[in-house]
Amino acid sequence: MPVSDPFFSDLFGYAAGILTTVAFLPQVLKTYRSRSATDISLAMYVIFSVGIAFWLIHGLLVGSGPVVAANSVGLVLSLAMVVMKVVFGRGKR
């Protein structure tokens, strides 16, 4: 098995993407269910969302399926946290 085998490279890429993306799900669900984002850093999620958007653009430019797939879902989840932080934070100052 050559190290540059695209099948295995993509396999590990998709596995890494699934794990790192699914890691956000518990926080998104907890925040949605509790309707509280008090302890969530808005700045962190905004910066993170921009970073994920850049990775998504990079993946599109180089034609990497795993990078595009993982960062597409990751961007949706990260932006969901930004929206919940803004919406659930209204009137709690």
N, C-alpha and C positions, 0 to 999 in steps of 0.2 A: 504494500500500500504506500504509494508516494505521498509525501507530506502535502503536496499541492493538489491532491485529488479534490476536485470541486464538490463531489458528492459528500465526502466527509466534512469538508470545510463548511458547506451549507448545513449539514446535519447538526454540527456543533453550534453553528450560528443560530439556527432555529431553536435549538434546545436552550441556549443562553437567552435568547430573546423571550421565549415563553416564560422562563423562570424569573427573569428580571421584570417583566411586564406584570405577571401574575402577582408579584410581590406587592404591587400597589393596590390590588383589589381589596384586601382587608381594610385598609385605611379609607378608601373611597366608600365602601359599604358602611363602615362604622360611622363615618362623618354624615353620610346620608341618613342613616337610621336615627342617629342621635340629634340630627339637625343642629349640631354644635361643631364649630371649627375654631373654638377659642384658643386651643393650644397649637394650632397649625400656623406655620409661618407663611404669610402671603408672599413675601420677598423670595423665599426659597423656592416656592412652587412657580413663581413667574420666571425666575432665572432658569430653573430646571426645564420649564416648558420651552423657553427659547433654545436652550441647549438641545433638547429633543427635536425641535423643529429643524435645527441645523443638521443633526444626525440624519433626519429623514431626507433632507435635501441632498446630503452627501450620498446616502444610499441610492437615491434616484439617479444622481449623476454618475455613479460608478456601476449602477445596475445590480446592486446587491439585494436579492430578495429577502434574506433574513433581516438585514438592517432596515429595509423599508417596512416590512411587516411588524417587527417589534416596535419600531418608533412611531408608526401610525397609531397603533393601539395605545402605546405609552403616552403619546401626545393627547389623545382623547381623555385618558384617565387623569393626566396631570392638569389639563384644562378644566376637567370636572371639579377637581379640588380647588382650583382658583375661583371658579364660579361659586362653589359652595361656601368658600371662605368669605366672598363678597356678599352673597345673598344671606347666609346665616348670621353674618356679623352685623347686619343692619340693626340699628336701634339698641345695641348692647354696649354703648359707650358710656 
